[in-house]
Amino acid sequence: MAADTSSSTSSESDTTARKKFTEFTERTDRISDAELDDFWATLAPASIDFMIGEWAGGEFDTGHRANGFMKRLNWFGKTFVSATDAKPLVCLDADGNKFSNTEAMNGEASLWMEEFRGEVVASMVYDGSPVHDHFKVVDDNTVMGIMNGKGALDGDRFLYFYLERV
């Protein structure tokens, strides 16, 4: 009788993904889109249920024209209360209090399952901007995101970011 290795393989896969993710977040040089695309391809799609909760965020510096925009907003992360109640730009005010910045992207958002690069993944659709954020799972508390859409592309380049569960 063959041993069940599914959880062992999953743990090894999670460990490998986490190690690579940590390498990316610790880098001080620019990261190429190709490196992030290769990493993205190894990850499992996120579901809407997985995304529910509060997340702290960061971005990968690829030289995309929007790199630094979130820092200028004093972006903390995202909060997904439900599929129809997503706060994409949770920012910090001068006193360190969190608030949903509805001005920067013209409203809030909702979560949908959408096809992106041949896979159906949890995606956040902004209410007032032609932007979709697609998510894949790094581990139980981390996702990688790709911002897509007319309002987010830099030529044909995507913006790459990540979220870590709070």
C-alpha positions in Angstrom: 0.0 0.0 0.0 1.4 3.4 -1.0 1.9 6.0 1.6 -0.2 9.2 1.4 2.3 12.0 0.6 -0.2 14.7 -0.3 0.2 16.7 3.0 4.0 16.2 3.0 4.2 17.4 -0.6 2.0 20.4 0.2 4.1 21.3 3.2 7.3 21.0 1.1 5.7 23.1 -1.6 4.6 25.7 1.0 8.1 25.8 2.4 9.7 26.2 -1.0 7.2 29.0 -1.9 7.7 30.8 1.4 11.5 30.6 1.0 11.3 32.1 -2.5 8.8 34.7 -1.4 11.1 35.8 1.5 14.0 36.0 -1.0 12.0 38.4 -3.1 10.8 40.6 -0.2 14.4 40.9 1.1 15.9 42.0 -2.2 17.0 45.5 -2.5 17.5 45.5 -6.3 14.8 45.5 -9.0 13.0 42.2 -9.6 12.2 41.3 -13.2 8.7 40.7 -14.3 9.9 37.3 -15.6 11.1 36.2 -12.2 7.8 37.1 -10.6 5.9 35.5 -13.4 7.8 32.2 -12.9 7.1 32.3 -9.2 3.4 33.1 -9.8 3.1 30.0 -12.1 4.2 27.8 -9.2 1.4 29.0 -6.8 -2.1 27.7 -6.2 -5.1 30.0 -7.0 -6.7 31.7 -4.0 -10.4 31.4 -3.3 -12.7 34.1 -2.1 -13.1 32.4 1.3 -9.3 32.3 1.7 -9.1 36.0 1.1 -11.6 37.1 3.8 -9.8 39.0 6.6 -7.4 41.8 7.2 -4.1 41.9 5.2 -0.9 44.0 5.4 0.6 44.7 2.0 3.8 45.4 0.2 4.9 45.7 -3.4 7.7 44.2 -5.5 10.0 46.8 -7.1 10.0 46.0 -10.8 10.3 49.5 -12.1 6.6 49.7 -12.9 5.4 53.3 -13.2 3.1 52.7 -10.1 5.9 51.5 -7.8 5.9 53.8 -4.9 2.2 55.0 -5.3 1.0 52.9 -2.4 3.8 54.2 -0.1 2.8 57.8 -0.9 -0.7 56.9 0.2 0.7 55.4 3.4 -1.0 52.1 2.4 -1.3 49.5 5.1 -3.1 46.8 3.1 -6.5 45.4 2.2 -9.5 44.2 4.2 -12.0 41.7 2.8 -15.1 41.7 5.0 -17.1 39.6 2.4 -17.2 39.0 -1.3 -19.2 42.2 -1.7 -17.3 44.4 0.9 -13.6 44.8 0.0 -11.5 47.7 1.1 -8.6 47.8 -1.3 -6.8 50.8 0.1 -6.6 50.6 3.8 -4.2 53.4 4.7 -2.8 55.0 7.9 -3.6 58.5 8.9 -1.0 60.8 10.6 -1.9 59.3 14.0 -1.5 55.7 12.7 -5.2 55.0 12.5 -6.5 52.8 9.7 -9.1 54.1 7.2 -10.4 53.1 3.8 -9.1 55.5 1.3 -12.0 55.7 -1.2 -10.6 58.7 -3.1 -7.4 57.3 -4.6 -9.2 54.6 -6.7 -12.8 56.0 -6.7 -14.4 53.8 -4.2 -14.0 50.3 -2.7 -14.2 46.9 -4.4 -15.6 43.3 -4.4 -14.2 39.8 -4.8 -14.9 37.6 -7.8 -13.5 34.4 -9.2 -12.0 35.3 -12.6 -9.9 33.6 -15.2 -6.4 35.0 -15.4 -3.5 33.4 -17.3 -5.6 30.2 -17.8 -6.6 29.7 -14.2 -9.6 30.8 -12.1 -8.4 32.8 -9.2 -9.9 35.1 -6.5 -9.8 38.6 -8.0 -10.6 42.0 -6.4 -12.5 44.3 -8.8 -12.4 48.0 -8.0 -15.7 49.8 -8.0 -14.6 52.9 -9.7 -11.5 52.0 -11.7 -10.8 49.6 -14.5 -8.5 47.5 -12.3 -8.5 43.9 -11.1 -6.1 42.4 -8.5 -5.6 38.6 -9.0 -4.4 36.5 -6.1 -2.5 33.2 -5.6 -1.5 31.5 -2.4 2.1 31.5 -1.1 1.2 29.9 2.2 -1.7 30.0 4.8 -1.0 33.6 5.6 0.5 35.1 2.4 -0.7 35.8 -1.1 0.9 37.2 -4.2 -1.1 39.7 -6.2 -1.0 40.9 -9.8 -2.7 44.2 -10.5 -4.2 44.1 -14.0 -6.5 46.3 -16.2 -6.5 49.5 -18.2 -5.9 51.6 -15.1 -3.0 49.5 -13.8 -0.9 48.5 -16.8 2.5 50.2 -17.6 2.5 49.5 -21.3 1.9 45.7 -21.2 3.4 45.3 -17.7 1.6 44.4 -14.5 2.1 45.6 -11.0 3.2 42.9 -8.6 2.5 43.0 -4.9 1.8 40.8 -1.9 -0.4 40.6 1.2 0.2 39.0 4.6 -2.6 38.1 6.9 -2.8 40.2 10.0 
